Structures are given as C-alpha cells and as structure tokens.
Amino acid sequence: MDQKKSSKPRVVIIGGGFGGLELAKNLKNAPVDVLLLDKHNYHTFQPLLYQVAAGGIAADSIGFPIRRIFTKQNNFRFALAEVEQINPENNTLTTNIGTIYYDYLVIATGSNTNFFGNKEIEHFAMPMKNIPEALNLRSLILQNLEMSLVSKDPEEKAALMTFVVVGGGPTGVELSGALAEMRQLILMKDYHGLRKHNMKVYLVEGKADLLAAFSPDASTKAKKFLVDMEVTIFNNVHVQSYNGIELKIDDGTTILTRNVLWAAGVKGEVPGGMPETTITRGNRLQTDEISRVNGYSNIFAIGDVAAMITPETPNGHPGVAPAAIQQGNCLAKNLVRIIKGEATAPFKYKDKGSLATIGRNKAVADLGWLHLQGFFAWILWGAVHIMSLAGFTNKGTIFFSWAISYFTKNSDNRLIIRYFDIETRMTDPESK
C-alpha cells in the first residue's frame, strides 16, 4: 500500500456501509485525503437482504461498486483490505495488504449477528448480515424444499418444511412474512406434491410485542398481519438450544426443524487493537457527542459499531441506516472544523420514522404523529427503499422486479447457485 504522505491530513475510513459512504461523500471538497477500506468492493443495501434470502430479488441488485460511487471525487481512494489490527500508539493499521497510516481514523464497521455466546446455535442457525449469508440462506431454503419432495421419512419431511425465525424486530417480521408469502403463492406452483399446510412458519420473540421499537398500533397490526398469514408466534420466550434438528424454547416447546433463521440481535464489529475500556454494551465503541471514541483525539466511530452515550441517549442511537447516515454527515463537518481549529457541533439525531413490510399490500409505518398500516404503508415502504438504493440501475432493477412479482405473483430468483452445506459453515469465512 502506498504510504507516501501528502500535505493534507489523511482520513482513513474502515467500512463501506451507510455511515462510511456518507462520511466519504461529504468530505469531497474538504482539505483532506480520504482512504476507505472494506473487505468487499461493494456497498450492501442491508434492508433488502431478506428478499434475497427469500428469492424475491437478485443479489446483485442490492450491491453497488464502491469505486463507482466516487468516480468524480479526486480526494478519494478505495482499497480492498481487511483490517487486522488498529495501532493507536503510532496511528497505523495492520491490514492484509500492509501497514496503513492515518491522521484521523473513522471506524464504521457496522455490526454482526449476536448469538449471545451460544456456540451450538451459532453453528447451526442461519444469520443474514451480508450478501453471501443471504445467498446461503436462499440455497438452504430451496435445498430443503427439494429434499422434502423426495424424503420418505415423515418426520424428516416435516422438519425440512418447518421454518423458525428467531427475533421479532423488522428483519424477523419481514422474513417471516416473506416465508409465509412464499408458502401461499409459490409452494404448490413450483413444488408439485407439497401442500401449503405442511409448511410451517414460526416466529420466536423474547419481548412481549413484535416490533418493540414501533408504536403499539404498528406492533399490534404487524402481529395481526402475520397471524392472518398463518405464522405461529411465540412472545416472551427465548431459544435455549438448537442442534440442527431440534429447537428448544424456554417455555418447554420443542420444534423439529432444519431451518432456523437468526435475527435476534446484533453486536458491534470492532477491529482488533481497541482497548476494552473503549467498548460498552453490545460490543460497541463508546463515543462522545461528536463521535470521537473515548480516550482518543483522532479516532472516531459511527453507525452500528458506535454507542454515543449521553444523558439524552443513555443507550446510544438505534442501529438503523438513517442514524449512520446522519452521523457520517455530521462527522464530516466536524472533521473539517477540527482541522481548521474551529469549535465542533454535537450530533443530534433526527428520527425520520420507522417502516416494516410484512408482505403483499401489508406494511406498517410510524412517521412522527402519522401512523399508517396496510396498502399505503406498503407503497411508502417500497418508495423509500427504492429511492435509498445506490445507483440508477439498482433502483430500476428493483422497481421492475417488484412490479413483475406483484402482477405475476411469482419470481425468477429462486436459484441454487451454489450448494450450501451447513457442516462447512464454520470453516467458510464468507458464510459466517
């Protein structure tokens, strides 16, 4: 990696998610050199990963080349790299492409699936935090449906056709709805010999309500939508164990299943080298009001990996794209102020509302005092997500894909591109 220093301060950003990209874009005309590092050369639109997993849309329609975003930004460079260690004592990073120096470091590495220390569940349950994981999940779902067609063992057949989603937040609710919709619209068309009543969809949530961060009306309506779609919901319970065939819940329930989809929690993805004193609940880096990591003057953190603990936000900000984007925008301005010796401005999060879709014509939306459910919320959800995608091609691809699926009640993306063997998952870094 080129280590030639320029007269401008170097801002190194680790992570090409929503926050990292927003920060880099807003430094376009700043007196700095920007270097963005990521282990993938594309940005992932994570809110639609569940549709890739369910075969609703193509994987490459939610990925966009990072370099293409910055074609016209002269002070920007990108490097495909994995950060192995942060060395704060000498302002360098140890990476798989060599040592990289920084004047200012921004950690925007996002979050990963939290299995809460249960290694057995981590091995057998399926996470969904990136495109490779979504493709693994799609393959597993389709493979198990194929196997259920030829299985002679009734118990094995039932397990192959039983899907358990763990976690009642937006991802869990949307994934449960997508599976229920697949059962209703696709199963008997594609898999002659299988019956809708044989495919079971369960949703397990530890809290008393689904979508706990939403309004009571939205939570209640989302649950009704799922119940009407014949999703069996367990509230106020937790998964105790899962060995690949038998899932046990702490209320005594046991479910035989080959498909456990884990959406129950996340934890910050903190690179090595940061001391334990900087890490707080949820494995996040604790920051001050300008996103500066506690104890450091030139290391910052934004997005899901950051916990901005203040009297107004004792638990930090929600792990959603708008929060990361707003933090990236604010930090860009503050970095320029710091370089110029000017006073910084504290970050203030503006909650633009929450959206979740449950299925065809079914969604909930909380927009301040305005609460929508049903068709109009579904239209709004679709419009917001299309407009938020990177690149005109992706916007058009998703729009036409959704339009065709809506009118045909079908999809052409149910492809097993690569066979997924759950026993190899622990040795395949991309599948974890």
N, C-alpha and C positions, 0 to 999 in steps of 0.2 A: 504493500500500500504506500502511495506517495506521501512522504512526510515533510515535503517542502513547505515551510511556513510562509504565509503571506503577511502583508502589513495589516490585514483585517483579522479580528478575532474569529476563531473557528467555533461554530456551534455544531456539536455532534448530537444527532437525534437517534435514539435507539427505538425502532418500531415504526412501521408504516401503516398504523391504524388511523382512526379518525383524528385523534389528537395530534399525532406526529405529522400527518399530512397538513392539517390546518396550520400548525405552527410554521412548518417549512414554507408554505404558500404565503403566509403573512410576513415572512422575512425577505420577500422578494426584493424590495428596494432598501433594505437595511444595510448598514456598513459592516456586514459580516460575510463569512464564507460558511455555507451550510453543507453538512455531510449527513445524509440519512443512511442508517444501516438497518437491514432486515434480512432474515433468513429466507424470505421469499421475495421474488422480484415483482410481486403484485400486491395490490390492496384488496382486502376481502370485505365485502358488504355483509357483515355478520347477521343482521336481522333476517336475511332470507336463506340462511344455511338450512333451516328446517325444510324449506321447499326443495332444495337439492336432495336432502336425505329422503324425502318422500317421493321423489321422482317427478315433481311438478315443474321444475325448470332445469336448464342445463347448468353445470358447474361453472363454466367459463363466463356465463352471463352475470355473475356476481363478483368476478375478479377483474381487476384493471391494472395494466402495467404501470408501475410507479414512475419509471423513466418518462413515459409518455405524458404524464400529468405535468412534468416540469420541463418540457422541451424548450420553452422560451424563457426559462429562469436562469440567467447567466451565473448567479452566485450559488447555484445548487449542484451537488453531486450525489450520486447514489452508489452504494457498494453492497453487493450481495455477500453478507457476512453474518456469522453467529458470534455474539459476544460471550466470551468465556469468563471474563473477569474484569471488574472495574477496579482501577488502582488510583483511588482518590489522592494518595500521598504524592503522586507525581503527575496527575492529570492525564493518565493514559488508559486505554482499554486494551486488554489482551483478547484478540479475536483469532478465528481460524484463517484469516488472511494476513495476520501480522499485528504489530502494535500500532495503535492509532492514538494520536494526542488530541486533546481538546482544550479550549479555553473555557467553554461553557458546555455542560453535558445535560441533556434532557432525556430522561427515562420515560418512554411512552410504550412500554412493552405489553400493556394490556393485562388480561387475566387468563387463567386456565381453569379447567374443571377441578372442583374441590370434592374429593371423595372422603373427606374428614378422617383420613388416616386408615380407612378400611382397605387393605391391600387386596383382599379377595374380591370385593366389589369393583375395585379399580381394574382388576384383571378381566372380569367377565362382563361388566356393564359397558355400554357404548356411550362415549362422550361425543360432543358436537360443537367444537370451538373453532374449527377451521375447515377448509375445503376438503383436504384429504380425509378428515374424520367424517364429514358429511357423506363423502363417496363410499367410505367403508360401511357406514350405516345403511346407505341405499343398497349396497350389494348384499348385506346381511338380510335385510327385509325381503328382497326379491329372491335370494337363495333359499330362505326358509319357506317362502310360499311355494317355490318349485319343489322343494323336498317334501312338503306336506301333500303334494299331489300324488307322490309315489310311495309314501310311507304306509306300511301295513300295520304298524303299531298304533292303536287308537290314542294311547297316552302321549306318545311321541308326536303324533299328528296334531293333537290339541296344543301341546307345548310350542310347536313351531308356529301355530296360528294365534298365539297369545302374546300381546304386546303390553308391556308395562312401562309407562313414562313416570319417572320419579322427579318431582318438582312441579309446583303449581304456579310458577311465575309465567311471564309472557312466553318464553321458549317452550315450557312444558305444555301450556294450554294450546299454543299454536300447533305443536307437534301432535298432540292428542287429537285435535280437530282434523289435522291432515290425514292421520291414520284412519279415523272414523269415516272421513270422506272417501278415502281410497276403498274402504270396505263397501260403502254404499254405491259408489259409481263405477268402480273398476274391477273389483274382485271377480264377480261372476262373468264379466265380459271377457277377461283375459285368462282366467283360470277355470276352465270348464271342469266341473267335478267338485269344486269347492263351493261352500254355501256361506252366505253372509253371517248366519247365526253361529257359525263355527269359529269365526274370527273375533277374538275378544280384545278390547282395548281398556286398560286400566290406567288411572291417574292417581298417584300417591303423593300427598302433600302434608308436610309436617304442621302447617298452621291451620287455623280454624276455617280460613277462607282461601279461595283461589285469588290470584292477582292481588295479593295483600297490599301492594303499594297503590292500587287504584281506589276509586271511590266505592263505597258499599253497593251502590246501584250497578256499577260496572262489574264488580265481583259476582254479585248475585246473578246478573244476566249472563255472564260468561259460563257460570256453572249450569244455568238452565239450558243454554245452547248445547253444552256438552252432554248433559243428561238426555236431552231430546235426540241427540245423535247416538245414544246408547253407549256412552262412555261410563264405565263404573268408576266412581270417585271415592277415594278414601281420604278424609281430612283428619287432622290431629293425630297422625300416626307417622312412624319412621321405619325405614327399611333396616332390619337387623343384619341380614346376610343374604348373599346370592352366590351360589356355587356353579352357575352356568345352566342350571335346570330348575332349581328350587329357590324361590324368593320368599323370605320370611319377613313378616311385618310384626311390629311390637304389640299389636293387638291380638296376636295369635293366628292371624291369617297366613296361609301358605298358598302360593300361586306357582303352578308349574309353567315355566316359560323359557323359551330360547331367546327372547328379545327383551332386554332391559335397557331402556334409553335414559341416560342420566342427565337431568337438567336441574339438579337440586342445589347447586351452589357453585361459586367461583372463588378463586383466590388470586392475588396479585402474582404476576410473573416477574419476580425480582432477580436481576442478574447477580451472579456471584460477586463478592467483594464489598457489598454494602454491610456495615456492622449491624448486629441485632438491635442495637439501640435506636436505629432509624426505622425499624419495622414494627407496625402495630397490627391490630386485629384484621383478619382477612389477608394476612401476609402482604400488606400494603406499606408503602413508604410514607411516613408521616411528613407533611409539609406545612409551611406557613401560608399566609394569605396571598402570597404571590407565587405559590407552587414550588418554593425552594425547600429542598429536603433539610430537615432539622439537623443542625450541626455543620452545614456546608454553605459556602457563599456562592459556589458556581455549579452546583448540581441541583437539578430540578426534576420533578416528576409530575406527569399529568395523566388524566384518564383513569382507567380501571386500576392501575397499579399505584395510584396516589390516594392518600387519605388526608384531605385538608381539614384538620381538626380545629374548630373554632367554637366559641360559645354558641354561635348560631347553627353550626353544623357539627355537633358532637360525634356523629358517626361518619363524617365525610359526606361527599356528594354521591348521588346514585350512579351506578355503573352503566350508564347509557350513552349513546353516541352524542346527543346534544351537549352533555356535560363535558365530554372530552373535547369536542369542537370549540366550545366557548373557552375552555381553559387554554387550548392551543392559541386561540386568537389573543387572549389577554396576555399570555406569557410572551408572545412575540413583541407586543408593545412594551412590556416591562423590560425585556432584554435590551431593547434599544435605549430605554431610559437609563438602565444601569450603565451601559457603555458610554452614554453621554454624561453620566454623573447627575442625572435628574432624579427626582423623587418618583417612586413606584406607586402604582394604584392597586388596591386589593381586589381580588377576584370576587365577583358577585354573580351567582348562578341565576339565570332566568329560566324557570321551568316553563317550557312551551307545551306541556301536556303529555299524556300517555295514550298509546294506541296498542291494541292487540286484536288480531283476527282469529276467529275460531273455525271459519270455513266459508263456504259459498254463501254470500249475502249476509254473513254473520260476523260482526266485529263490535268492539266497544271502544269508545274514545272519551277521555277526560281532558277537556281543554278549558282550564280555569273553572268558571261557573257553568260552562256548557258541557253537558254530558249527552253523548249520542250512543245509541245501540242499534244494531241491525244493519240494514242496507246502506244508509247514508254514512254510518261509521265505517263500513267496509269500503265504500268508494273513497272516502277520505284517507283511510289507511293505504289503499293502493296508490293514490295520487302522491302522498307524502313519500312513500318508498321509491316510487319511480323517479321523482324529482331529486331524491337524495343519492341515487346511484351515480357513480363516476362514469363519464363518457356517454356521448350521444348513442353510440352503438348499443351499449348495455341497456340504456333506457328504452330504446326501440325494441330490442330483443325481448325484454321482459314484458313490455306492453303487449306485443303481438302474441307472445306465448300465453299470457294470461287471457287475452281475448279469444284465442283459438280454444283454449281449455274450457273457457266459460261456455261457449256455444256448443262445443262438441262433447263436453263432459268427459274429456279424455286428455291424455298427454303422451308425447313421444319420447319422454326422457327416462323411461323405466329400463335402463340398460345396465347389465352387469359387465362393466368394462374390465374389471379385474376381480378375480375370485377373492373373497375375504375369509381368511381362516383365523378365528378368534384366538387360537392357541399360539399364533405367531405375533400377536399384538404387542406383547411386552418386549419383543426384540426388534420391532419396527418403529423407529423414532417418529415417522410421519403418521403412524396410526394412533399415537398416544394422545 
